[in-house]
């Protein structure tokens, strides 16, 4: 890591790069802590290897002190333990665990006595576990490993950064190109143009972090309570543009997302103790997801709530931790209800059964895919269809398996939702969140 971040004939690390270096190692430091340590060590702008090791030692000592304070603050009943809910809220605020499923899996690994609670030394172990896994479930890491192996194209090479946009789209993240570029500048600090597998995990985790902060800022604009105001004040200092209410909400949504597009490693997320206690009315879930760039149907939202959140914390709202879990559940569905997935599967299998070429290998080629798309009212040229297949076909077989077909259909409907929203913004009335009936036809 030192060699990757060092430069010059003397191979020294610039002090301004130490924050990004710690993130590269999986830590979640505060910028002010890093600056205080550096100021106490040197007045120069770079560190030698020995000075770098001294910096890591000092950071480790300060980190443990901070961690104990955070642990004690999260221990609301002061019994020396964190229960699962207290644990997840703390890990979410510290940036180590993006979802409740990740926290539960990590807890199962660390909680050897099966008490369901963690002491401080267990919390240290759990955080180290999440640092190494980058906050991914084992299943998620396996999927990403498979994608990585396919995308890199050879056993002895690393994955080109040219594959990043393709992977982002395949996984279903809505992160602006400018933010992706800023993330890559930190992860690919040596400018090699290639990523190893751990760097891919870092990249995808940065996508999640970006979405988390975006989501918190949007949720805060839907509430007038004290917690929401604290979040907005915090985000104001960071230069984030808030979503106006009423008619101006539609007009400014694209501009607000553009203002968030530059992602830099920093003290991301709302201040500790704030985000976890925000909550979002169930009727606003769809609006928040649209603001984030997703276009869910009411049926998908209702099905996810019924399936995954029957025992939610609030009867008519979701907390921020629950919204993180909701977003993960939404991504796993690819934006479709179970009934829609069955319809896609039936259509996929029907095309296999009547294939003139006699293919029975559970894949669709370009001609077969064209017929399926026309069944769903999507008309594309053969050249366009082949290009779509290349985007999701990482193994280079020029054919789609069912799960790849579902991802492709999600992309089509995502683009359709984006187009409809853009048309709505174009034709909407100046004072209301609606459009005239006469404007519907041009849509």
C-alpha positions as CSV (number, residue, x, y, z in Angstrom):
1,X,0.0,0.0,0.0
2,X,2.9,2.4,0.8
3,X,4.4,1.8,-2.6
4,X,1.0,2.3,-4.3
5,X,0.5,5.7,-2.7
6,X,4.2,6.8,-2.6
7,X,5.8,8.9,-5.3
8,X,9.1,10.6,-6.2
9,X,12.7,9.3,-6.1
10,X,12.5,9.1,-2.3
11,X,9.3,7.1,-2.4
12,X,7.4,9.1,0.2
13,X,3.7,9.4,0.8
14,X,2.1,12.8,0.7
15,X,0.3,13.7,3.9
16,X,-2.7,14.9,1.9
17,X,-3.1,11.3,0.6
18,X,-3.1,9.7,4.1
19,X,-6.9,10.0,4.4
20,X,-7.5,8.2,1.1
21,X,-4.8,5.6,2.0
22,X,-6.7,4.7,5.3
23,X,-9.9,4.4,3.3
24,X,-8.1,2.1,0.9
25,X,-7.1,-0.1,3.9
26,X,-10.8,-0.3,4.9
27,X,-10.7,2.2,7.8
28,X,-13.3,4.9,8.2
29,X,-11.3,7.8,9.8
30,X,-12.3,11.4,10.4
31,X,-10.3,14.0,8.5
32,X,-9.7,16.0,11.6
33,X,-8.1,13.0,13.4
34,X,-5.7,12.4,10.5
35,X,-4.8,16.1,10.4
36,X,-4.1,16.2,14.1
37,X,-1.8,13.2,14.0
38,X,0.1,14.6,11.0
39,X,0.5,18.0,12.6
40,X,1.9,16.3,15.7
41,X,4.5,14.4,13.7
42,X,5.9,16.7,11.0
43,X,5.7,20.1,9.3
44,X,6.7,18.5,6.0
45,X,4.3,17.5,3.2
46,X,5.3,13.9,2.9
47,X,6.3,10.9,5.0
48,X,9.1,8.3,4.6
49,X,8.3,4.7,5.1
50,X,9.4,4.7,8.8
51,X,7.4,7.9,9.4
52,X,4.4,6.3,7.7
53,X,4.6,3.3,10.0
54,X,4.8,5.7,13.0
55,X,1.7,7.4,11.6
56,X,-0.2,4.1,11.5
57,X,0.8,3.3,15.0
58,X,-0.5,6.7,16.3
59,X,-3.6,6.4,14.2
60,X,-4.3,2.9,15.7
61,X,-4.0,4.3,19.2
62,X,-6.3,7.2,18.5
63,X,-8.7,5.0,16.7
64,X,-9.2,2.6,19.6
65,X,-9.8,5.6,22.0
66,X,-12.4,7.0,19.6
67,X,-14.0,3.6,19.1
68,X,-14.4,3.1,22.8
69,X,-16.1,6.5,23.2
70,X,-18.5,5.6,20.3
71,X,-19.2,2.2,21.8
72,X,-20.1,3.7,25.2
73,X,-22.3,6.4,23.6
74,X,-24.2,3.7,21.7
75,X,-24.7,1.6,24.8
76,X,-27.9,3.4,25.9
77,X,-28.5,1.3,28.9
78,X,-24.9,1.4,30.1
79,X,-24.6,-2.4,30.7
80,X,-21.3,-2.8,28.8
81,X,-23.0,-4.6,25.9
82,X,-24.6,-3.6,22.6
83,X,-27.7,-5.4,21.5
84,X,-28.2,-6.1,17.8
85,X,-30.2,-2.9,17.2
86,X,-27.7,-0.7,19.0
87,X,-24.9,-2.5,17.2
88,X,-26.3,-1.9,13.7
89,X,-27.1,1.7,14.3
90,X,-23.5,2.3,15.4
91,X,-22.0,0.4,12.5
92,X,-24.2,2.2,10.0
93,X,-23.2,5.6,11.4
94,X,-19.5,4.6,11.4
95,X,-19.8,3.5,7.8
96,X,-18.9,-0.1,8.3
97,X,-22.2,-1.9,7.7
98,X,-24.6,-0.8,5.0
99,X,-27.5,-3.2,5.9
100,X,-28.9,-5.1,8.7
101,X,-28.2,-8.4,6.9
102,X,-24.5,-7.5,6.9
103,X,-24.5,-6.8,10.6
104,X,-26.3,-10.0,11.4
105,X,-23.9,-12.1,9.3
106,X,-20.9,-10.4,10.9
107,X,-22.3,-10.9,14.4
108,X,-22.8,-14.6,13.7
109,X,-19.1,-14.8,12.8
110,X,-17.9,-13.0,15.9
111,X,-20.4,-13.9,18.6
112,X,-18.9,-17.2,19.6
113,X,-20.9,-17.5,22.8
114,X,-24.1,-16.9,20.9
115,X,-25.3,-14.3,23.5
116,X,-26.7,-12.1,20.8
117,X,-24.8,-9.1,22.3
118,X,-21.2,-7.8,21.9
119,X,-18.7,-6.5,24.4
120,X,-16.1,-4.0,23.4
121,X,-13.4,-6.5,22.5
122,X,-16.0,-8.4,20.4
123,X,-17.0,-5.1,18.7
124,X,-13.3,-4.5,17.8
125,X,-13.2,-8.0,16.2
126,X,-16.5,-7.4,14.4
127,X,-15.3,-4.0,13.0
128,X,-12.1,-5.7,11.8
129,X,-14.1,-8.4,10.1
130,X,-16.2,-5.7,8.3
131,X,-13.1,-3.8,7.3
132,X,-11.7,-6.8,5.6
133,X,-15.0,-7.8,3.9
134,X,-15.7,-4.1,3.0
135,X,-19.2,-4.6,4.4
136,X,-20.4,-7.2,2.0
137,X,-22.3,-10.4,2.6
138,X,-20.5,-13.6,1.7
139,X,-23.0,-14.2,-1.1
140,X,-22.5,-10.6,-2.4
141,X,-18.7,-11.1,-2.4
142,X,-19.1,-14.3,-4.3
143,X,-21.2,-12.6,-7.0
144,X,-18.8,-9.8,-7.3
145,X,-15.9,-12.2,-7.5
146,X,-17.6,-14.0,-10.4
147,X,-18.2,-10.7,-12.2
148,X,-14.6,-9.7,-11.6
149,X,-13.2,-12.9,-13.0
150,X,-15.4,-12.6,-16.1
151,X,-14.7,-8.9,-16.6
152,X,-11.0,-9.0,-16.4
153,X,-10.7,-11.5,-19.2
154,X,-7.7,-13.5,-18.2
155,X,-6.1,-15.3,-15.2
156,X,-2.9,-13.2,-15.1
157,X,-4.3,-9.8,-15.5
158,X,-6.3,-7.3,-13.4
159,X,-9.6,-5.8,-14.4
160,X,-9.4,-2.6,-16.6
161,X,-11.2,0.4,-15.2
162,X,-12.9,0.6,-18.6
163,X,-15.2,-2.1,-17.2
164,X,-16.4,0.0,-14.2
165,X,-19.3,1.7,-15.9
166,X,-20.5,-1.6,-17.3
167,X,-20.3,-3.3,-13.9
168,X,-22.1,-0.3,-12.2
169,X,-25.0,-0.6,-14.7
170,X,-25.1,-4.4,-14.4
171,X,-25.4,-4.2,-10.6
172,X,-28.1,-1.5,-10.9
173,X,-26.4,1.4,-9.1
174,X,-27.4,5.0,-10.1
175,X,-24.2,6.9,-9.5
176,X,-23.3,9.9,-11.7
177,X,-20.3,9.5,-14.0
178,X,-18.5,12.4,-12.2
179,X,-18.8,10.7,-8.9
180,X,-17.5,7.4,-10.4
181,X,-14.5,9.3,-11.8
182,X,-13.7,10.9,-8.4
183,X,-14.0,7.5,-6.6
184,X,-11.6,5.9,-9.2
185,X,-9.0,8.7,-8.7
186,X,-8.7,7.6,-5.0
187,X,-8.8,3.8,-5.5
188,X,-6.6,3.8,-8.6
189,X,-4.2,6.2,-7.0
190,X,-1.1,5.0,-8.9
191,X,-2.9,5.5,-12.3
192,X,-2.4,1.9,-13.4
193,X,-5.8,1.8,-15.1
194,X,-6.5,-1.6,-13.5
195,X,-8.2,-2.8,-10.4
196,X,-7.6,-5.9,-8.3
197,X,-10.6,-7.7,-6.7
198,X,-10.3,-5.9,-3.3
199,X,-10.3,-2.6,-5.2
200,X,-13.5,-3.6,-7.0
201,X,-15.1,-4.3,-3.6
202,X,-13.9,-0.8,-2.5
203,X,-15.5,0.7,-5.6
204,X,-18.9,-0.9,-5.1
205,X,-18.8,0.0,-1.5
206,X,-18.2,3.6,-2.4
207,X,-21.3,3.4,-4.7
208,X,-23.3,2.3,-1.6
209,X,-21.8,5.1,0.5
210,X,-22.7,7.7,-2.1
211,X,-26.3,6.3,-2.3
212,X,-26.6,6.4,1.5
213,X,-25.6,10.0,1.8
214,X,-27.8,10.9,-1.1
215,X,-30.7,9.1,0.5
216,X,-30.3,10.7,3.9
217,X,-30.3,14.2,2.3
218,X,-33.4,13.5,0.4
219,X,-35.3,11.9,3.4
220,X,-34.4,15.0,5.5
221,X,-36.3,17.2,3.0
222,X,-39.5,15.3,3.6
223,X,-39.6,16.0,7.3
224,X,-39.8,19.1,9.4
225,X,-38.7,17.6,12.7
226,X,-35.6,18.5,14.6
227,X,-33.6,15.6,13.4
228,X,-34.3,16.5,9.7
229,X,-33.2,20.1,10.4
230,X,-30.0,18.8,11.9
231,X,-29.2,16.7,8.9
232,X,-30.0,19.6,6.5
233,X,-27.8,22.0,8.5
234,X,-25.0,19.4,8.3
235,X,-25.4,18.9,4.6
236,X,-25.6,22.7,4.0
237,X,-22.0,23.0,5.3
238,X,-21.0,20.4,2.8
239,X,-22.5,22.4,-0.1
240,X,-25.4,20.0,-0.8
241,X,-28.5,21.4,-2.5
242,X,-31.7,20.4,-0.9
243,X,-34.8,19.2,-2.7
244,X,-37.5,22.0,-2.7
245,X,-41.0,21.1,-1.8
246,X,-44.1,21.5,-4.0
247,X,-43.9,22.4,-7.7
248,X,-40.2,23.3,-7.6
249,X,-39.3,19.8,-6.5
250,X,-39.6,18.5,-10.0
251,X,-37.8,21.4,-11.5
252,X,-34.8,21.2,-9.3
253,X,-34.4,17.4,-8.8
254,X,-31.9,17.0,-11.6
255,X,-29.9,20.0,-10.6
256,X,-29.8,18.7,-7.0
257,X,-28.5,15.3,-8.1
258,X,-25.9,17.1,-10.3
259,X,-24.7,19.1,-7.3
260,X,-24.1,15.7,-5.5
261,X,-22.2,14.2,-8.4
262,X,-18.7,15.0,-7.2
263,X,-17.8,12.3,-4.7
264,X,-14.7,12.8,-2.5
265,X,-13.6,10.7,0.4
266,X,-14.5,12.6,3.5
267,X,-16.6,12.5,6.6
268,X,-19.6,11.1,4.7
269,X,-23.1,10.7,6.0
270,X,-25.1,12.7,8.5
271,X,-23.6,13.4,11.9
272,X,-23.5,10.6,14.4
273,X,-26.7,10.0,16.2
274,X,-28.8,11.7,13.5
275,X,-29.3,9.5,10.5
276,X,-30.4,6.5,12.5
277,X,-33.4,8.4,14.0
278,X,-34.7,9.9,10.8
279,X,-37.8,8.2,9.5
280,X,-39.6,8.3,6.2
281,X,-43.4,8.0,5.7
282,X,-44.3,5.0,3.7
283,X,-46.2,7.2,1.2
284,X,-42.9,9.0,0.4
285,X,-40.7,5.9,-0.4
286,X,-41.5,6.1,-4.1
287,X,-40.7,9.8,-4.3
288,X,-37.3,9.3,-2.5
289,X,-36.3,6.5,-4.9
290,X,-37.3,8.6,-7.9
291,X,-35.1,11.5,-6.5
292,X,-32.3,9.0,-6.3
293,X,-32.8,8.0,-9.9
294,X,-34.9,4.8,-9.5
295,X,-38.4,4.5,-10.9
296,X,-40.2,1.8,-8.8
297,X,-43.8,0.8,-9.3
298,X,-46.3,1.0,-6.3
299,X,-46.7,-2.7,-6.6
300,X,-43.0,-3.4,-6.1
301,X,-42.8,-1.1,-3.1
302,X,-45.9,-2.7,-1.5
303,X,-44.5,-6.2,-2.1
304,X,-41.2,-5.4,-0.5
305,X,-42.9,-3.8,2.5
306,X,-45.1,-6.8,2.9
307,X,-42.4,-9.4,2.4
308,X,-39.5,-7.8,4.3
309,X,-40.9,-5.2,6.7
310,X,-44.0,-6.6,8.3
311,X,-42.3,-6.1,11.7
312,X,-40.9,-2.7,11.0
313,X,-40.1,-0.2,13.8
314,X,-42.8,2.3,12.9
315,X,-46.3,1.3,11.6
316,X,-46.4,4.1,8.9
317,X,-42.8,4.8,8.3
318,X,-39.3,3.3,7.8
319,X,-36.2,4.3,9.7
320,X,-33.0,5.1,7.8
321,X,-31.5,1.7,8.6
322,X,-34.7,0.1,7.3
323,X,-34.5,2.2,4.2
324,X,-31.0,0.9,3.6
325,X,-32.3,-2.6,3.8
326,X,-35.3,-1.6,1.6
327,X,-32.9,-0.3,-1.1
328,X,-31.0,-3.6,-1.0
329,X,-34.2,-5.6,-1.3
330,X,-35.3,-3.4,-4.2
331,X,-32.0,-4.0,-6.0
332,X,-32.3,-7.8,-5.5
333,X,-35.7,-7.8,-7.2
334,X,-34.3,-5.8,-10.2
335,X,-37.3,-3.6,-9.7
336,X,-39.8,-6.3,-10.6
337,X,-42.6,-7.9,-8.5
338,X,-42.6,-11.7,-8.1
339,X,-45.4,-11.9,-10.7
340,X,-43.5,-9.9,-13.2
341,X,-40.4,-12.1,-12.7
342,X,-42.6,-15.1,-13.4
343,X,-43.9,-13.5,-16.6
344,X,-40.4,-12.8,-17.7
345,X,-39.4,-16.4,-17.0
346,X,-42.4,-17.8,-18.9
347,X,-41.7,-15.6,-21.9
348,X,-38.0,-16.6,-21.8
349,X,-38.8,-20.3,-21.6
350,X,-41.5,-20.0,-24.3
351,X,-39.0,-18.5,-26.7
352,X,-36.7,-21.4,-25.9
353,X,-39.4,-23.9,-26.7
354,X,-40.2,-22.6,-30.1
355,X,-36.6,-21.6,-31.2
356,X,-36.1,-22.4,-34.8
357,X,-32.4,-23.1,-34.1
358,X,-33.4,-25.7,-31.6
359,X,-31.4,-24.2,-28.8
360,X,-32.2,-25.8,-25.4
361,X,-29.2,-24.4,-23.5
362,X,-31.3,-22.0,-21.4
363,X,-29.9,-18.9,-23.2
364,X,-31.2,-16.4,-25.8
365,X,-29.2,-15.3,-28.8
366,X,-29.7,-11.9,-30.5
367,X,-32.5,-13.1,-32.8
368,X,-34.4,-14.8,-30.0
369,X,-34.0,-11.8,-27.7
370,X,-35.3,-9.6,-30.4
371,X,-38.5,-11.6,-30.6
372,X,-38.9,-11.5,-26.8
373,X,-38.4,-7.7,-26.7
374,X,-41.0,-7.2,-29.4
375,X,-43.4,-9.3,-27.2
376,X,-43.0,-6.7,-24.5
377,X,-43.4,-3.8,-27.0
378,X,-39.7,-3.0,-27.2
379,X,-38.5,-2.5,-30.8
380,X,-34.7,-2.5,-31.4
381,X,-32.5,-3.2,-34.4
382,X,-30.4,-6.4,-34.5
383,X,-27.3,-4.2,-34.1
384,X,-28.7,-2.6,-31.0
385,X,-29.7,-5.9,-29.5
386,X,-26.2,-7.3,-30.0
387,X,-24.8,-4.2,-28.2
388,X,-27.2,-4.7,-25.3
389,X,-26.1,-8.4,-25.0
390,X,-22.5,-7.3,-24.8
391,X,-23.3,-5.0,-22.0
392,X,-24.5,-7.7,-19.7
393,X,-22.8,-10.8,-21.1
394,X,-19.5,-10.8,-19.2
395,X,-18.5,-14.3,-20.3
396,X,-18.4,-13.3,-24.0
397,X,-20.8,-16.1,-25.2
398,X,-23.0,-13.5,-27.0
399,X,-26.0,-15.1,-25.4
400,X,-28.1,-14.3,-22.3
401,X,-28.9,-16.5,-19.4
402,X,-32.1,-15.8,-17.6
403,X,-30.6,-13.7,-14.8
404,X,-28.8,-11.6,-17.4
405,X,-32.0,-11.2,-19.4
406,X,-33.8,-9.9,-16.2
407,X,-31.0,-7.3,-15.7
408,X,-31.3,-6.2,-19.3
409,X,-35.1,-5.8,-19.0
410,X,-34.5,-3.8,-15.8
411,X,-32.3,-1.4,-17.8
412,X,-35.0,-1.0,-20.5
413,X,-37.6,-0.1,-17.9
414,X,-35.2,2.1,-16.0
415,X,-34.5,4.1,-19.1
416,X,-38.2,4.3,-19.9
417,X,-38.9,5.7,-16.4
418,X,-36.1,8.2,-16.8
419,X,-37.6,9.4,-20.2
420,X,-41.1,9.7,-18.8
421,X,-39.8,11.8,-15.9
422,X,-37.8,14.1,-18.3
423,X,-41.0,14.5,-20.4
424,X,-43.0,15.3,-17.3
425,X,-40.5,18.0,-16.3
426,X,-40.6,19.4,-19.8
427,X,-44.4,19.6,-20.0
428,X,-45.3,20.2,-16.4
429,X,-47.3,23.2,-15.3
430,X,-45.4,26.1,-13.8
431,X,-47.2,26.1,-10.4
432,X,-48.3,22.5,-9.8
433,X,-46.7,19.1,-9.8
434,X,-48.9,18.0,-12.7
435,X,-49.2,18.4,-16.5
436,X,-52.1,19.5,-18.6
437,X,-54.2,16.8,-20.3
438,X,-53.3,18.3,-23.7
439,X,-49.7,17.6,-23.0
440,X,-50.2,13.9,-22.5
441,X,-50.3,13.0,-26.2
442,X,-46.8,14.3,-27.0
443,X,-45.4,12.1,-24.2
